[in-house]
């Protein structure tokens, strides 16, 4: 598909006003960022998979989605070391599939990251109300405080934001470990299978909702890992991305796999799957079921659960701003959104999705109550799974079309590994329709409008000097020489 680079209004100072701060993160902070993106899903959400598929159904779903993410992360580690740009997924797909593929991937990622904080804001409001903090109730004021405080920290500087994210994530990790250790003495395999079988096809003690329950539980298996793929968005703010990106994202994924395994076995195995299958707060509820209603450990984990939600909220704000920054800098979206401040932070890209997320959280929560968070998360999951299909396809195409591309890190198993992830990501996209057709429909509608904007306008106004476009131009030039 032909595209046109339009450099009108782009002079030597264009990129000077669109620079990020190099050297703000090493591999340890990157690993912390990856865990931070995801950790709220360990505190709540995954357990609804027990309600959809029973323990066996959620186990199978988590194994499949864990395999998908692990294979995909190996592919992302390779692409981020070879193409270290802030556009990350958009940049990889742009190189592999051209402007349309790049924009489609970038928009899918942007939908995921712009909507997820709105969902988490709703959950934060619920925690604040449940804990009785300052007499606040879930609603506009809580959402406004959350967005203003954490966008404000990001505006102050990326180095400070990443370090604070790491500290908040550490508190949440301590709470997870404390909960698991406190529950372990009560573990019994019989507790995991205490949901009564239904009359569904294939129903048993292991699969109480039958084979269909496994499909329905896939989305909740994703919650153990959702958003870890955002680590490469920090590429331009990393001192040595060729070395640090693979280390950071793989370390984050290994940590998340360990937590998923421990949580999936110890919580249902101690308190029982039936106890926590529909809980909004499964960790404290499991502890209270085992150790009594006045458990101090449950109170501590309850408070730290708020830290887990804040960690993911805080870090995903970072992710959406970098994805929007990169798409805007290259002209796929209005260029003004890529302006950076004197502190090298993309201030417009922080404020615009933040405002949209705040309005979404407030309006939907006012009209739907607690169901607002579930709808927003399902929209984010649909955007994520679409991006996974395109990201894995990008790795396969780059391996086939550019075998000589310098790759400081190479994916174990090559295209076989990302081929497995590609098949499983297609299955995940299909599974989202089983969980929430409305969310899938809304996301698809936004996606179509974005593609129309690209087709009729932005593909004719791209910026050739943007890093992601320069990578593609270099590849195109090398191809013409052969």
C-alpha atoms as one frame of an Amber mdcrd trajectory, in Angstrom:
protein
   0.000   0.000   0.000   1.440   3.355  -0.989   1.931   6.069   1.603   3.087
   9.653   1.275   5.607  11.352   3.520   4.519  14.938   4.076   7.244  17.068
   5.644   5.331  20.352   5.562   5.653  21.950   8.980   8.527  19.607   9.832
  11.838  21.449  10.170  15.091  20.713  12.002  13.474  21.510  15.333  10.630
  18.999  14.896  12.339  16.107  16.663  14.044  18.471  19.133  10.597  19.138
  20.598   9.834  15.411  20.636  12.676  13.836  22.602  12.502  11.418  25.501
  15.059  11.086  28.281  17.710   8.519  27.404  19.201   6.334  30.152  16.317
   6.543  32.632  15.961   2.760  33.038  18.150  -0.347  33.273  16.968  -3.941
  33.044  15.942  -4.160  36.711  13.622  -1.153  36.409  12.299  -2.584  33.131
  11.521  -5.889  34.842   9.793  -3.939  37.610   7.829  -2.022  34.983   6.665
  -5.297  33.416   5.479  -6.676  36.758   3.902  -3.321  37.628   1.778  -3.358
  34.471   0.246  -6.691  35.454   0.224  -7.007  39.230  -3.301  -5.676  39.805
  -4.536  -8.768  37.960  -3.023 -10.948  40.700  -5.141  -9.174  43.323  -8.482
  -9.395  41.508 -10.043 -10.508  38.261  -8.345 -13.854  37.603 -10.682 -15.614
  40.047 -13.711 -14.977  37.827 -12.198 -17.711  35.681 -13.156 -20.097  38.481
 -16.735 -18.911  38.079 -16.593 -19.458  34.310 -14.711 -22.746  34.108 -14.014
 -24.117  37.580 -10.487 -24.782  38.806  -9.628 -27.202  36.011 -10.973 -24.869
  33.344  -8.970 -21.929  34.690  -5.861 -24.102  35.044  -6.003 -25.129  31.383
  -6.788 -21.556  30.310  -3.846 -20.184  32.326  -1.453 -22.794  30.933  -2.491
 -21.901  27.368  -2.315 -18.147  27.912   0.935 -18.466  29.880   2.416 -20.347
  26.914   1.110 -17.694  24.522   2.629 -14.825  26.492   5.946 -16.602  27.077
   6.377 -17.365  23.364   5.326 -13.822  22.438   7.692 -12.259  24.986  10.648
 -14.109  23.441   9.664 -12.624  20.080   9.277  -9.140  21.581  12.681  -9.443
  23.258  14.245 -10.026  19.843  12.364  -7.269  18.033  12.943  -4.694  20.785
  16.696  -5.370  20.761  16.835  -5.023  16.957  14.416  -2.066  16.657  14.649
  -0.072  19.926  12.024   2.635  19.406   9.309   4.140  21.606   6.678   2.899
  19.166   7.503  -0.691  20.142   4.657  -2.823  18.705   3.756  -0.169  16.126
   7.422   0.106  15.124   7.869  -3.661  14.773   4.696  -4.064  12.703   5.550
  -0.975  10.618   8.832  -2.585   9.601   7.215  -5.963   8.928   3.875  -5.019
   7.352   4.075  -1.420   6.206   2.170   1.685   7.396  -1.276   0.041   7.595
  -0.005  -2.901   9.645   1.971  -0.568  11.885  -0.954   1.768  12.499  -3.381
  -1.115  13.131  -1.014  -2.637  15.697  -0.352   0.708  17.359  -4.060   1.489
  17.638  -4.852  -1.933  19.121  -2.155  -1.359  21.748  -3.353   2.193  22.367
  -6.958   1.046  22.905  -5.726  -1.516  25.429  -3.583   0.950  27.360  -5.915
   3.939  27.213  -8.935   1.988  28.479  -7.262  -0.225  31.096  -6.470   2.680
  33.488 -10.131   3.722  33.380 -11.117   0.216  34.481  -8.492   0.197  37.211
  -9.702   3.638  38.371 -13.138   2.076  38.918 -11.530  -0.726  40.957  -9.478
   1.809  42.949 -12.714   3.630  43.739 -14.204   0.383  45.004 -11.204  -0.292
  47.246 -11.218   3.261  48.603 -14.916   2.967  49.429 -14.520  -0.488  50.982
 -11.631   0.661  53.155 -13.519   3.787  54.233 -10.655   6.095  53.255 -11.467
   9.729  54.078 -15.173   8.900  53.820 -14.907   8.893  50.023 -17.211   6.846
  47.808 -16.339   5.507  44.384 -16.961   8.172  41.750 -15.735  11.296  39.993
 -13.651  12.676  42.864 -11.664   9.465  43.391 -11.058   9.090  39.662  -9.972
  12.724  39.359  -7.524  12.412  42.258  -6.045   9.203  40.814  -5.515  10.646
  37.341  -4.245  14.040  38.523  -1.743  12.635  41.027  -0.210   9.960  38.827
  -0.215  11.905  35.574   1.399  14.718  37.564   4.222  12.423  38.683   4.802
  11.304  35.092   4.922  14.938  33.987   7.614  15.602  36.581  10.010  13.080
  35.051  10.319   9.526  33.781  13.201   8.512  36.040  11.324   9.544  39.169
   8.116   7.905  37.907   9.800   4.568  37.148  11.478   4.465  40.563   8.232
   5.246  42.381   6.448   2.578  40.293   9.116   0.094  41.345   8.625   0.957
  45.031   4.817   0.654  44.874   5.133  -2.646  43.006   7.527  -3.930  45.684
   4.866  -3.279  48.356   2.317  -5.225  46.311   4.765  -8.114  45.817   5.414
  -8.282  49.571   1.655  -8.491  50.158   1.276 -11.292  47.599   4.074 -13.301
  49.189   2.680 -12.717  52.696  -0.776 -13.884  51.596   0.574 -17.028  49.945
   2.756 -17.945  52.924  -0.131 -17.337  55.325  -2.469 -19.577  53.324  -0.064
 -22.415  52.558  -0.598 -24.385  55.831  -4.294 -24.781  54.932  -3.628 -26.169
  51.451  -5.544 -29.274  50.333  -6.112 -30.436  46.764  -9.736 -31.272  47.587
 -10.479 -27.571  48.150  -9.598 -26.739  44.539 -12.318 -29.020  43.171 -15.210
 -28.010  45.434 -17.380 -26.397  42.723 -20.285 -28.723  41.902 -20.354 -30.003
  38.281 -23.101 -28.644  36.024 -24.918 -30.506  33.273 -22.666 -29.040  30.545
 -20.933 -31.280  28.012 -17.789 -32.775  29.514 -18.628 -31.618  33.058 -16.720
 -33.256  35.919 -15.199 -32.339  39.274 -12.137 -31.107  37.369 -14.184 -29.236
  34.711 -17.464 -28.387  36.481 -18.625 -26.183  33.571 -17.463 -28.664  30.933
 -15.380 -27.994  27.854 -17.076 -24.645  27.151 -15.865 -23.448  30.561 -12.261
 -23.688  29.379 -12.975 -21.306  26.488 -14.856 -18.896  28.760 -11.948 -18.930
  31.249  -9.311 -17.982  28.640  -9.879 -14.248  29.116  -9.247 -14.617  32.855
  -6.091 -16.612  32.220  -4.951 -13.513  30.313  -5.391 -11.360  33.439  -2.319
 -12.980  35.006  -0.170 -11.493  32.212  -2.100  -8.664  30.515   0.115  -5.677
  29.528   3.573  -7.218  30.098   4.087  -6.662  26.365   4.372  -2.931  27.136
   7.970  -3.145  28.400   9.501  -2.346  24.943   7.689   1.020  24.977  10.530
   2.186  27.233  13.193   1.444  24.575  14.151   5.069  23.860  14.499   5.771
  27.588  16.814   2.817  28.197  20.591   3.268  28.248  21.376   0.023  26.403
  18.156  -1.406  24.897  19.935  -4.165  22.967  21.101  -5.627  26.281  18.504
  -4.433  28.775  15.232  -4.967  26.866  15.510  -8.771  26.531  16.676  -9.116
  30.143  13.933  -6.884  31.509  10.925  -8.331  29.679  11.998 -11.971  30.154
  12.660 -11.435  33.879   9.219  -9.821  34.233   7.544 -12.727  32.420   9.272
 -15.361  34.573   8.173 -13.500  37.712   4.573 -13.353  36.494   4.548 -17.055
  35.606   5.724 -17.884  39.132   3.038 -15.707  40.737   0.319 -17.140  38.484
   1.251 -20.709  39.442   1.409 -19.975  43.175  -1.848 -17.996  43.226  -3.775
 -20.511  41.123  -2.823 -23.404  43.377  -2.564 -21.908  46.870  -5.635 -19.651
  46.986  -8.248 -22.158  45.760  -6.357 -24.940  47.541  -6.604 -23.217  50.904
  -9.923 -21.327  50.946 -11.697 -23.331  48.243 -12.617 -22.384  44.672 -16.261
 -21.931  45.672 -15.318 -19.293  48.276 -13.458 -16.972  45.932 -15.022 -17.702
  42.528 -17.000 -14.431  42.376 -15.085 -12.282  44.880 -14.053  -8.698  44.092
 -11.244  -9.084  46.618 -10.141 -12.762  46.549  -6.876 -12.574  48.506  -8.257
 -10.992  51.721 -11.423 -13.073  51.402  -9.403 -16.283  51.181  -7.346 -15.295
  54.217 -10.434 -14.447  56.272 -12.062 -17.745  55.286  -9.043 -19.604  56.625
  -7.837 -17.427  59.511 -10.986 -15.633  60.672 -12.692 -12.320  60.012 -10.376
 -10.381  62.349  -7.164 -11.493  60.618  -4.499  -8.785  60.625  -2.887 -10.419
  57.596  -6.154 -10.016  55.667  -6.279  -6.325  56.622  -2.679  -5.818  55.475
  -3.292  -7.582  52.150  -6.486  -5.557  51.706  -4.560  -2.312  52.007  -1.693
  -3.572  49.861  -4.216  -4.609  47.220  -4.802  -0.910  46.722  -1.039  -0.559
  46.127  -1.271  -3.276  43.479  -4.059  -1.438  41.683  -2.159   1.849  41.915
   0.989   0.200  40.524  -0.809  -1.005  37.408  -2.742   2.253  37.007   0.455
   4.274  37.338   2.502   2.138  34.932  -0.133   1.786  32.201  -0.415   5.588
  32.076   3.266   5.477  31.146   2.532   2.898  28.427  -0.333   4.746  26.738
   1.647   7.981  26.653   4.613   6.365  24.863   2.456   4.588  22.309   0.480
   7.754  21.524   3.727   9.778  21.460   5.268   7.473  18.832   2.188   7.316
  16.592   1.801  11.095  16.753   5.500  11.826  16.162   5.319   9.821  12.912
   2.124  11.593  11.782  -0.315   8.695  12.154  -2.208  10.759  14.735  -2.184
  14.585  15.135   1.433  15.684  15.578   0.705  17.983  18.495   0.209  14.917
  20.702   3.930  14.096  20.524   5.222  17.357  22.009   7.549  16.876  24.984
   8.298  19.235  27.860  11.627  20.592  29.077  11.804  17.488  31.314  11.530
  15.237  28.214   8.066  13.930  29.071   5.296  13.671  26.407   2.879  15.943
  28.210   0.111  16.051  25.574   0.193  12.257  25.188  -0.185  11.962  28.958
  -3.100  14.386  29.252  -5.326  13.456  26.278  -5.901   9.727  26.993  -5.991
  10.542  30.714  -8.877  12.941  30.154 -10.709  10.401  27.996 -10.143   7.656
  30.591 -11.368   9.878  33.430 -14.584  10.684  31.545 -15.127   7.023  30.610
 -14.659   5.877  34.205 -16.972   8.555  35.588 -19.785   8.221  33.055 -19.827
   4.416  32.954 -19.528   4.018  36.722 -22.396   6.468  37.238 -24.593   4.500
  34.829 -23.418   0.914  35.323 -21.985   0.774  38.840 -19.529  -2.070  39.452
 -20.181  -3.487  35.965 -18.302  -0.527  34.454 -14.930  -1.948  35.436 -15.669
  -5.319  33.829 -16.830  -3.701  30.562 -13.724  -1.495  30.379 -11.363  -4.382
  31.108 -13.012  -6.515  28.421 -12.588  -3.682  25.896  -8.914  -3.498  26.853
  -8.516  -7.280  26.554 -10.035  -7.305  23.058  -7.627  -4.576  21.922  -4.753
  -6.492  23.489  -5.544  -9.811  21.812  -5.817  -8.156  18.384  -2.380  -6.602
  18.940  -0.951  -9.998  19.919  -1.975 -11.503  16.580  -0.243  -8.656  14.745
   2.882  -8.662  16.955   3.509 -12.378  16.531   2.886 -12.117  12.803   5.403
  -9.252  12.679   8.142 -11.399  14.212   7.508 -14.212  11.732   7.517 -11.840
   8.740  10.694 -10.061   9.886  12.499 -13.381  10.278  11.459 -14.456   6.780
  11.951 -11.156   4.958  15.009  -9.814   6.797  17.158 -12.756   7.885  20.260
 -10.518   7.935  18.789  -7.866  10.254  21.143  -7.388  13.206  19.521  -9.102
  16.183  21.460  -8.733  19.475  19.010 -11.257  20.992  17.435 -14.141  19.060
  14.196 -15.889  20.029  14.724 -19.511  21.116  12.954 -21.661  18.539  12.622
 -18.771  16.091   9.363 -18.576  14.146   8.132 -21.852  15.637   7.956 -20.119
  19.023   6.051 -17.076  17.769   3.976 -19.356  15.518   2.659 -21.067  18.650
   1.905 -17.642  20.144   0.160 -16.582  16.921  -2.213 -19.559  16.955  -3.031
 -19.087  20.637  -3.567 -15.328  20.200  -6.126 -15.998  17.446  -7.892 -18.372
  19.858  -7.813 -15.602  22.492  -9.444 -13.086  20.117 -12.261 -15.547  19.413
 -12.672 -16.284  23.138 -13.293 -12.600  23.930 -16.587 -12.808  22.017 -17.735
 -15.592  24.346 -17.191 -13.383  27.382 -18.513  -9.985  26.270 -19.881  -9.414
  22.760 -20.691  -5.798  23.615 -17.097  -4.987  24.593 -15.764  -6.678  21.458
 -18.256  -4.748  19.324 -17.362  -1.382  20.880 -13.656  -2.020  20.395 -14.144
  -3.130  16.794 -16.154   0.055  16.107 -13.405   2.322  17.475 -10.845   0.341
  15.497 -12.762   0.808  12.230 -13.058   4.581  12.797  -9.317   4.802  13.473
  -8.517   2.856  10.289 -10.790   5.181   8.299  -8.865   8.201   9.664  -5.608
   6.552   8.602  -6.840   5.608   5.142  -8.352   8.940   4.214  -5.922  11.310
   5.952  -2.902  10.309   8.003  -1.240   7.929   5.540  -0.756  10.957   3.282
   0.880  13.006   6.061   3.515  10.752   7.612   6.843  12.064   8.929   9.798
  10.321   7.283  12.262  11.506   9.928  10.444   9.746  12.807  12.628   6.871
  14.099  10.133   4.116  13.263   9.757   5.466   9.726  13.530   5.817   9.317
  13.971   2.139  10.205  11.442   1.250   7.500  13.067   3.588   4.967  16.474
   2.012   5.595  15.022  -1.452   5.045  13.304  -0.299   1.847  16.545   1.244
   0.562  18.521  -1.906   1.286  15.911  -3.976  -0.539  16.195  -1.734  -3.612
  19.968  -2.352  -3.717  19.565  -6.108  -4.001
